[in-house]
């Protein structure tokens, strides 16, 4: 019972009329979404999978595509203390050693779009703001 109003960037609940702000992000064609894949980690319940944030997926996909055996996500995102192991498809929490399965799943690729210079500048600005906030949370 929800729809997205892309002109106003709102998600609207038809029965109640409640509106929620949404944002649009753009990622390169080399991103998991552009390639038609996504990276997920296993939750507490069997069959419960969670999608990594797209910024994290981009780092994971890049390392996986290069044939690397592992990638330390905390070197890119200080608030994310995980090492991804592509040999056995696991993520290891650096602070506790806790291991979870991870997987790469095929899905429909996101459609290609052309961006204006203003859209590119806004996208880069939002990403930098989120990165700064993540660093501040760790400090």
TORSE-395659 format. One line per field, with one value per residue (C-alpha): residue number from 1; residue in three letters; z, y, x. Coordinates in nm, 3 decimals, decimal comma. Example, Ala and Ser with C-alpha at 12.3 -4.5 7.8 and 13.67 -1.06 7.14 Angstrom:
2
num: [1;2]
residu: [ALA;SER]
zz: [0,780;0,714]
yy: [-0,450;-0,106]
xx: [1,230;1,367]
// end
This chain:
139
num: [1;2;3;4;5;6;7;8;9;10;11;12;13;14;15;16;17;18;19;20;21;22;23;24;25;26;27;28;29;30;31;32;33;34;35;36;37;38;39;40;41;42;43;44;45;46;47;48;49;50;51;52;53;54;55;56;57;58;59;60;61;62;63;64;65;66;67;68;69;70;71;72;73;74;75;76;77;78;79;80;81;82;83;84;85;86;87;88;89;90;91;92;93;94;95;96;97;98;99;100;101;102;103;104;105;106;107;108;109;110;111;112;113;114;115;116;117;118;119;120;121;122;123;124;125;126;127;128;129;130;131;132;133;134;135;136;137;138;139]
residu: [UNK;UNK;UNK;UNK;UNK;UNK;UNK;UNK;UNK;UNK;UNK;UNK;UNK;UNK;UNK;UNK;UNK;UNK;UNK;UNK;UNK;UNK;UNK;UNK;UNK;UNK;UNK;UNK;UNK;UNK;UNK;UNK;UNK;UNK;UNK;UNK;UNK;UNK;UNK;UNK;UNK;UNK;UNK;UNK;UNK;UNK;UNK;UNK;UNK;UNK;UNK;UNK;UNK;UNK;UNK;UNK;UNK;UNK;UNK;UNK;UNK;UNK;UNK;UNK;UNK;UNK;UNK;UNK;UNK;UNK;UNK;UNK;UNK;UNK;UNK;UNK;UNK;UNK;UNK;UNK;UNK;UNK;UNK;UNK;UNK;UNK;UNK;UNK;UNK;UNK;UNK;UNK;UNK;UNK;UNK;UNK;UNK;UNK;UNK;UNK;UNK;UNK;UNK;UNK;UNK;UNK;UNK;UNK;UNK;UNK;UNK;UNK;UNK;UNK;UNK;UNK;UNK;UNK;UNK;UNK;UNK;UNK;UNK;UNK;UNK;UNK;UNK;UNK;UNK;UNK;UNK;UNK;UNK;UNK;UNK;UNK;UNK;UNK;UNK]
zz: [0,000;-0,054;-0,359;-0,432;-0,559;-0,738;-0,810;-0,440;-0,322;-0,083;0,002;0,061;0,255;0,076;0,367;0,619;0,396;0,592;0,390;0,436;0,273;0,032;-0,144;-0,479;-0,508;-0,821;-0,850;-1,132;-1,376;-1,209;-0,876;-0,770;-0,856;-1,202;-1,260;-1,143;-0,812;-0,440;-0,134;0,181;0,528;0,724;1,019;1,345;1,204;0,938;0,595;0,724;0,494;0,515;0,236;0,297;0,246;-0,118;-0,031;0,144;-0,144;-0,387;-0,188;-0,155;-0,527;-0,631;-0,417;-0,528;-0,897;-0,859;-0,725;-0,379;-0,103;0,168;0,219;0,545;0,532;0,831;0,619;0,409;0,677;1,029;1,195;1,015;1,182;0,943;0,726;0,430;0,329;-0,029;0,001;0,234;0,189;0,550;0,733;1,053;1,315;1,399;1,759;1,859;1,589;1,535;1,190;0,971;0,622;0,338;-0,020;-0,362;-0,520;-0,881;-0,938;-1,212;-1,292;-1,216;-1,529;-1,666;-1,643;-1,748;-1,469;-1,478;-1,324;-1,039;-0,963;-0,958;-0,723;-0,489;-0,482;-0,397;-0,126;0,042;0,036;0,194;0,464;0,551;0,555;0,795;1,026;1,033;1,128;1,402;1,548;1,584;1,748]
yy: [0,000;0,229;0,417;0,637;0,990;1,051;1,415;1,497;1,221;1,079;0,734;0,757;0,519;0,521;0,405;0,660;0,934;0,924;1,043;0,956;1,124;0,910;0,979;0,880;0,764;0,700;0,434;0,344;0,066;-0,135;-0,139;-0,455;-0,292;-0,199;-0,554;-0,718;-0,857;-0,782;-0,884;-1,009;-1,133;-1,405;-1,304;-1,485;-1,692;-1,958;-1,818;-1,458;-1,251;-0,878;-0,654;-0,459;-0,082;-0,003;0,177;-0,140;-0,358;-0,149;-0,220;-0,590;-0,624;-0,443;-0,669;-0,983;-0,882;-0,836;-1,191;-1,083;-1,343;-1,095;-0,730;-0,534;-0,316;-0,107;0,041;0,203;0,249;0,283;0,204;-0,130;-0,366;-0,661;-0,866;-1,031;-1,367;-1,466;-1,812;-1,936;-1,649;-1,531;-1,201;-1,191;-0,922;-0,801;-0,710;-1,048;-1,299;-1,378;-1,535;-1,510;-1,642;-1,393;-1,440;-1,277;-1,302;-1,228;-0,984;-0,753;-0,479;-0,121;0,081;0,316;0,690;1,007;1,250;1,626;1,794;1,918;1,561;1,436;1,715;1,653;1,279;1,326;1,578;1,342;1,055;1,269;1,387;1,025;0,924;1,211;1,113;0,751;0,863;1,091;0,799;0,594;0,875]
xx: [0,000;0,300;0,416;0,717;0,667;0,997;0,913;0,877;1,118;0,858;0,728;0,354;0,132;-0,204;-0,425;-0,290;-0,150;0,179;0,479;0,845;1,144;1,346;1,674;1,812;2,170;2,371;2,639;2,877;2,798;3,075;2,887;2,703;2,369;2,500;2,626;2,305;2,426;2,411;2,612;2,438;2,532;2,355;2,140;2,066;1,780;1,837;1,748;1,761;1,986;2,063;2,193;2,513;2,496;2,575;2,899;3,020;2,897;3,103;3,422;3,336;3,256;3,572;3,792;3,606;3,633;4,010;4,041;4,154;4,115;4,013;3,929;3,942;3,630;3,745;4,024;3,747;3,479;3,627;3,292;3,265;3,520;3,493;3,725;3,552;3,696;3,616;3,775;3,501;3,249;3,251;3,275;3,482;3,428;3,778;3,695;3,544;3,640;3,270;3,215;2,905;2,835;2,808;2,696;2,675;2,329;2,230;1,945;1,821;2,073;1,976;1,897;2,160;2,090;2,269;2,351;2,372;2,677;2,454;2,336;2,696;2,804;2,511;2,577;2,946;2,858;2,609;2,858;3,129;2,886;2,798;3,165;3,250;2,964;3,085;3,437;3,300;3,101;3,418;3,617]
// end
